[in-house]
């Protein structure tokens, strides 16, 4: 599955200049990593947002968010956000900030 290059450009603009961010092609899309932890991604034209288990239920109540069921089962802590929910930069930025805040709270990845 290809990913929306326009959305990728917008996500790149958000993370530009922030230390520790990298991109990696995964799941047929594009994933954004923070210090080795998956932060968010793009599958087709949908944002995959890692919001963490504490924010998961609240995020599912937000417009255009749904369970991330990539494997056929919901993955707690991850949600999909439909294009309508990230059409405006402020909406996308709010989702990316949630992801960044959660992933920044994780312990460092061990080398090895």
Secondary structure, DSSP 8 states (H G I E B T S, - for coil): --B-HHHHHHHHHHHTT-TTEEEEEETTEEEEEETTEEEEEEEBTEEEEE--HHHHHHHHTSTTEEE--TTSS--TTEEEE-GGGGSSHHHHHHHHHHHHHHHHTS------
